[in-house]
Amino acid sequence: MAPIIIVLIILVVLVFIALIKTIQVIPQASAAIVERFGRYTRTLNAGLNIVVPFIDTIRNRIDLREQVVPFPPQPVITQDNLVVNIDTVIYYQVTDARAATYEVASYIQAIEQLTVTTLRNIIGGMDLERTLTSREEINAALRGVLDEATGKWGIRVNRVELKAIEPPTSIQDSMEKQMRADRDKRAAILQAEGVRQSEILRAEGEKQSAILRAEGEAKAAALRAEGEAQAIRTVFESIHAGDPDQKLLSYQYLQMLPKIAEGDANKLWIVPSEIGDALKGLSGAVGNLGGLGNLGGGGGGGGSDAKAAPTTPGTGGKPFPREQRPPID
């Protein structure tokens, strides 16, 4: 009985192993290469698959999703003989699992080496400045070459990116100094433009202010002159309407004389020549008034021909002081 039990156990184990090898479950977005006696038979797609146990074998399982592979910095010489280190990132996807397995031994290594050689060819025809400013151009050229070369491998290169372009340290220092000088230059230009614009605006403001001030003063002077002219015209019309005679004018003339002599600083003042005529008219008027008074008084003077002394107007009949009496004809 013991040997039979052992044989049965071995048969059960073999059957279990055969079932495991017969049923193959492939995950989504994956593929498996099946070989029979070392020769490619078919490609297993996602899902449940049946193979012949101990005859069919799974050679390789390939991920069909898009892959991202960063490559280490590679030294590249530019057209102006400068060495720059360039980091690249490749986005690729396996489209044919059979070709990716049998057409190339290691498609990752092949893509890396192809990227390095293609990058050196492209950068070798550019100077440093163009290399730093033409990433899109470099990406497009690199992607075109890689996509054409990897098509027969069952690989599709979707995108190529230059992660970093690092020039030598001395070149970086020179570029930094140049950029700083350019920034300082632009700042100085902007500051000068600001000062210039500020001065222009200030000058325009002062000009407008001066113009407005001059216009205001001109209008004020015109209005002032017009007011004075109107006042003179009104006074003249009032005097003309009153029809003054020579005696009134002489009296007004004499009233203005004390005002002319007012003030401690007036050491000398000149009497105009017309004062004689004014005083003659005024003395004649006063003499007539005095003659009328003597006639009415009844001979206080006894028919004397002496003329009465002129009196100061507005002083209650008091005579002029001797030094201020006008001559009487």
Sequence and secondary structure as in RCSB ss.txt:
>XXXX:A:sequence
MAPIIIVLIILVVLVFIALIKTIQVIPQASAAIVERFGRYTRTLNAGLNIVVPFIDTIRNRIDLREQVVPFPPQP
VITQDNLVVNIDTVIYYQVTDARAATYEVASYIQAIEQLTVTTLRNIIGGMDLERTLTSREEINAALRGVLDEAT
GKWGIRVNRVELKAIEPPTSIQDSMEKQMRADRDKRAAILQAEGVRQSEILRAEGEKQSAILRAEGEAKAAALRA
EGEAQAIRTVFESIHAGDPDQKLLSYQYLQMLPKIAEGDANKLWIVPSEIGDALKGLSGAVGNLGGLGNLGGGGG
GGGSDAKAAPTTPGTGGKPFPREQRPPID
>XXXX:A:secstr
 HHHHHHHHHHHHHHHHHHHHHEEEE TTEEEEEEETTEEEEEE SEEEE  TTTEEEEEEEE S EEEEEEEEE
EE TTS EEEEEEEEEEEES HHHHHHT S HHHHHHHHHHHHHHHHHTTS HHHHHH HHHHHHHHHHHHHHHH
GGGTEEEEEEEEEEEE  HHHHHHHHHHHHHHHHHHHHHHHHHHHHHHHHHHHHHHHHHHHHHHHHHHHHHHHHH
HHHHHHHHHHHHHHHHH   HHHHHHHHHHHHHHHT STT       THHHHHHHHHHHHHHHHHHHHHHHHTSS
S S       B TTTTS B  GGG     
